[in-house]
Amino acid sequence: MIAVGAIAIDFAFRSLLIDQARLQLTQTAEQIEQVAREASSFGFAGEAPVTIALSDRATLDRWASANEYVQIDNDAGQILGKSSNLGGVSFTGSAADVKSLAIRFTMVRIAGNRPGTMLVLNRTLTDAENRPLAIAYVGQRLDIVDDLIARARTILLEITLAAMVVIAAASYFIAAWAIDPIERLTAAVTEIGSERLDRRLRWRRRDEVGRLASAFDAMLDRLQSAFARERQFISDASHELRTPLTVINANAQMLQRWGDRDAEVLRTSLDAIADESGRLAGMVSGMLTLAKAESGDELPKEPLVVEQIVDDVVVHARERAHAKGLQLAADHPPEARTVVIGDAGLIRQMIVNVVDNAIKFTEAGRVDVTVRREDHAAVVEVLDTGVGIDSASADRLFDRFFRGDPAHALAAEGTGLGLAIVRSIARVHGGTVEAGSRPAGGSVFRISLPAVPESFTAGS
């Protein structure tokens, strides 16, 4: 680009100098024509005054200079006079130049002591009635123009080379300055693996690289947290799976040794295997539900009426509640229709898990399920009269495989995944779940989900 710019400047500079030379030649020719017209006005049916005026060398030298030359020809192409600085050099023309009344610029190569190029103006001189009088040749050597252009080219070349050197050096240092943090970032990324997720860049730069480093640190925070959760999940799952597998293995060995000889061993072992395999199946089913709940982008969602789902869950859970001597009821206005957008199976599973949890940990009294709209949210509350929630367990209540108070956990069946599934389902639907103790005794679980505006459902 610099070289192209230099060439453009050179071309423009030369054009400017040539145009200036043409202007000077034109002005000189106009002065000569003015003198010719004045001389012709004193003539008497002849051209003697014009010939005398234009053939006088002293007169022609007035228009000539060290770099400008003048020659006058008659209409026959014969030289009438020329400036003294022309010496033996003459401009050539023809009678046709007179007839055409043309004005032409030509480049003429000249020889002699000072060879070179000359720009020559060929102009027909006319009288007031536009009749040809003579031909004027006004020339200007282009030595000065060539010298100026040569000097300009030298200066442009030097400036171009200097600029290229400066730009190359600046580009090198700028590239090194820009690439160095990228290389450092690349090296840090290469060193970080699954076992070094605790490393952080902690750059305090305010440019794009600094923002990239901050984003990288934030990504590592999320990855480390995710890896920690997965490790904890694997550890908890391994611990939870070990017990039923151990029981199944022990009873299988008992069956191999005494099953065909002792009917009691056969019955007990088969019951134990059936119970523990059922527990394993429930745990695997819970894990699959949990995985489905945590892949929210793939869930098929549709409009759902929360009151209908709650009524269906209560109807199916009422037998289990009555078996423990509990009352189970749904509480909401009969005409209420609170609509949420979600996966029908997961929403139902979430409410089932909370209701089953309440029945499981309530020994006497009742379990109530209420539905209401609060602003733009559908709120489902499950209230029981059970043992309540102690402050030590409140923070971990929705963790995977957490079973609460060991004394109650041993007596209650379950996999420890139910409330973790509830939290994941609520999150993937843009909602929340909270739990706490009631002042009069018992627990309350509060599920909040984004609800469709009432104006969209009023006519349905």
N, C-alpha and C positions, 0 to 999 in steps of 0.2 A: 504493500500500500504506500509506503514511503517513496519507493522508486517511481511508482505511477504518479504520485503527487509531484515529484520533482520533474518528471517529463512534462506534465501538464503545465507547471509553472514556467518551464523553459519555453514551451510552445506559446503560451500566453504572452510572455515577455518579448519574444521575437515578433509576434504579431503586433504588439503595441508599438515597438520601435519602427517597424515597417510602416504602420499606419501614420505615425508621426512624420516619417520621411515623405510619404505621399502628400500629407497636408502641406508641408513646406514647399514641395515642388509645385503643387496646385496654386498656392498663393503667389509664388514667383511667376508662374505662367499667366496668372490673371493680371499681375502688374505689367508684364510685357504686352499683353493684349490691350490694356488700357492705353499704353503709350502708342501702340500701333493705330488704334482708333482715333486718337487725338491727331496723329500725323496725317491720317487719311482725310481728316476733315478740312485740311488746308490744301489738299491736292486739287489740280485742275485737269480733270479727265486723264489722270495718269497716276503712277505709283511712285514717283520720284521722292516725295516727302517720306513715304513709308520706308522705301529702300534706304534713304539716307539715315533715318532714325534707327532702323534695325540693323544696319551694317556697321555702325560706329562701334569700334571695339571698346572705347572708353565707356560708352553707354551700357554695353553688354557686361563689362566688368563690374558695373554697379550691382548687378544682380548675381554675379558670381561670388564665390568665396573659396576658402581653402578646400572645401569639401563639396562645392556645388559648381556645376558647369552649365553654360548656355550656348546654344547654336541656333541660328536662324537660317532657314532655307526659303527660296522663293517658290512660287506655285509650280515651277518646272523641276523642282528637286535640287536646284543649284544652291550652294552655300552662299548666303549673303554676308554672314559674319559669325564669328564665334568668340567666346571669351578667351583671354590670353592664357588662362591656366589649362586650356585644352591642348595647347601645343600642336602636335601632329595628329592627334586623335580626332576623328570626326564621327558624327552620328549619321547613319545611313537611313534614307527614306525613299519615297517615290511620289510622283504626281498624284497617285491614287489617294494618298493621305490627305491631300487638299480637298479632293472631291467628296470624300466621305465625311468630312467635318468631325472625325472621330477623336476621342481622347483615350489614349492607351498608355498603360504602364508596362514596360518590358525590363527584363534583367539582361544586362549586357556585360559580357566578359571583356575586359580591356587588358592590353599588354603595355609594354614600355617599362619605364623605371619603377613604376608602382602598379604592378599587375593586380587585378582583383575584380570585384563585381560592382556594377553600378546600376542603380535603379533609374530608368529614364522615362520621363513623361513626354509623350508625343501629342502636341495639341495644335489644331488649326486655328490661326488667328483670323478673325472676321471683323468687318466694319459694322457700323450701326445697323445696316440693312442685312446683316448676316451673309455678306459676300466674302469669300476667302481672300485673305491678303497675303499670308505667308504661313510657314510651318515653324513652330517653336519647339526645340528640344531642350528640355531642362533635365539635367542629370545630377545625381547625388551618389557619391561613393558610399558603399556599405561597410567600409573598413571599421568605422567607429561602432556601427551596429554589431558587426561580427566580434569586435574586441569586447564590447559590453556583454554580448551573449556568451562568449567564451569565459569571461570572468564570472558571469552569473552561474554558468554551468559548473565551474570549479567550486564556487561557494556552495551551490546546491549539493554537489557531490560530497564536499567535506561535511556539510550539515547532515546529509543523509547517512554517511558512514558513522558520524558521531552519534546521531540519533539511534542508529541500529545497534551500536555498541552499548549505549545507555539502556535501550529497551531490552537488549539481551541480558545485560547484567541485572536490571531491575526484575525482569521476568524470572531469572534464576533465583534471586533472593525471595521474591514474592511466592514463587512456587514452593521453595524450600520452607518458607514460613507457613504456607497454607497446608502443605502435605505433612509436615512434621506431626501436628496433632492427630491427623488421620492415621499415620503410621503408629503412633503411640496407642491410639484407640484400637487399631487392628491387633497390635501386640497384646493389649490387655484382654481383648475379646478372645484371642487364641488361647491365652493362659487360663481363662475361666472355663471350667467344666462343671459337671454335675456335683463334683466334690468340693468346688471352690466358689459356690454361689454366695459366700459371705463377703467376697471382695467387691469393692466399689471404687469408681474413678474419683468421685467427689471433686470434679473440676469446678472452678468458680468463674469460668469465662462467660462473657455476655454476648458472644457471637453465636453463629449457627452451630459451630462445633461444640460450644458449651451447652447449648440446648440439646444437641444430640447426645452428649455425655449424660446430661440429667435424665433424658428419656431412657437411656441405657440403664442407669442406676435404678430408675423406677421399675423397668422391666425385670431387672434382677431381683428387686424386692418382691414382685409378684411371683416370679419363678421360685424363689426361695420359700415363700409362704406356701405355694402350691406343692412343692416337693416335700415340705415338712408335713403338710396335711396328708399327702399320699403315703409317706412313710408311717405316720401315725395310724392311718387307716389300715395299712398292711399289717402293722404290728397288732392293732386291736382285732382285726379279722382273724389273724393267725391264732391269737389267744382265744377268741370266741369259738373258733372252729375246732381247736384242739380238744376241748372237753367232750362234745358229742362224738367226735371221731374216736376218742379214747374209749368212751362207753360202748360204741358200736363194735369196736375191735375186741374189747374184753368179752362182751356177750357173744360175739361170733366164736371166740375161742371156747367159751363155756359150752356152746352148742356142739362144737366139734368133739368135745371130750365127753359130755354127759347128756347131751340132748336126746339121744336115742334110748337112754336108760332111765332118765328122770323126767317125768311129765311136768313137774313143777319148774325145773330149770328151763325146760323147753318153753313153757308159757311165759315165765318171767323174762327170759332173754329176748324172746320175740317181741314182747311188749316194750322192753327197753329199746330195742333196735328200731321199732316202729316210732316210738316217741322221739328218739334222738334224730332219726332220719327226717321226721316231720319238722323238727326244729331246724335242721340243716336246710331243708327245702324252704322254710320260711325265711331263713337268713339270706339264702341266695336270691329269693324273690325280692326281699327288701333291698339288697344290693343292686339288683337290676332296676327296681323302681327308682332308687336313689340316682343311679347313672342316667336314667331317662329324664329325671327331674332336672339334672344339672346340665343337660344338653338342650336348653330352652329354645335355641334357634330352629331346631328340627321338629318342634311340637306342632301338631295340627290344632289350631285354636278356632273356637266358635262361640257365639253368644250363649250364655248359660244363665238360667234363673236360679239364684242361690237358694231361695226358699224351697224350691222343688228338690234340690239335691239334699238339703238338710232334712226335709220331711222323709225322703227315701232312706237316708242313713239311720234316722231315729227309728223308723219302722223295723228295719232289719236288725238293729241292735237292741230293741226292746226285750227280746227273749233272753238275751244274755244278762241284761240288767235285772229282769224279774227273777232269774235264777239265783241272783245274789240278794234278792229282797229289796232292790232299788227301784225308785221311780225314775223314769226317763221321759222327758217331754220336750217338744219344740215350741218355742214362743216367738210368734211374729204375727202381724195383722194378716187376716185371711186373704185380703186383696193385694197384699204387697208383692211386688215383682222387682227385685233388685238384680240387675243384669251385669254380669262380668264377661270378659272375653278370655277364654282359656281352654285347656285340654280337659274334657269332661271326666276322663278316667282319673287324672291326677288330682283334680279339684275334689272329686268324691273321696279318693284315697286319703287326702289330707284331712278332711273332716272325719272320716272313719277312724284314722289313727288317733286324733285328739279325743274323740268320744270313747274309743276303746281304752285309751289311757286313763280317762276319768273313771270309767267303770272298774278297771283293774285295781286302782288305788283308792276306791271308796268302798268301805265295808258296810256302811249303813247310811240311809238318808235318800238323797236324790241327785240326779244329774239333769241340768237344764241347758238347752241349746237355744240361744237367742240369735236373731238376725235383724239388723237395722241398717239404715243408710246414715252415714255421717259425712256431710259435705259431698265430696266426690268419691267416697269409699264405701264398699260393702263390708260391714263388720259382723263377724261371727264369733260369739262368745260361748264357751263351754264352762259352766260353773258346776262344781261338785261340793260335797260335804265330807270329803275324805281327809287324809292326813295333812294336806297342805304341802307347801314347798319350803324347806329350810333355806336360810340365806347362804349356806355353804354350797348348796347344790344349784342355786339359781343361775349362776354364770355358766355352768356346764350342762344344763338340762337338755340342750339341743345338740350336744356333741354326739358323734357316732359311738355306739356301744356303751354309752353312759347309762347306768342303771339306777342312779340315785342312792338313797340310803341302803346299805347292804342288808340291813335287817328286813326291809320291805322288798328289796330286789330278789332275795332268795325265795320269798313266798310268791312272788308274781312271775308269771310266765312272760316270755318275750325275748326278742333278739337285741334290744338296745338300739335299734335303728329307726323305730317308729317316729320319734320326735325330730330326729335328724332329717328324715324324709319330709316331715311337715315343713321344716324351715326351708329346705331346698325348693319344694314346690311353691311355697309362698314367694321366695325370691325370684324364681324364674317367671312368675306372673306379675312381677313388679310390686309385690306386697310385703307385709311383715307379719311376724308372729311373736307374741309376748306371753309371759307366764308370771303369775304371782300368787300370793296367798290372800284369801279373803279375811276381812276383819273378824267375821263370825265363825271362821273355821272353814277349811277346805281350800280349793285352788280355783283359779280362773285362768283360762287360756283364751287369748284374744287374737283372732286372725283378721287382718285388714287387707283387702284387695281393691285395686282401682275399679270403679264402677262406671258403666255407661251412663251418660247424662239422662236424667228423667225425661227430657224433651224428646229423646230418641225412642223411648219405650212407652210413652204415654198412650200412643194409639194402638199398641200391640196387645 
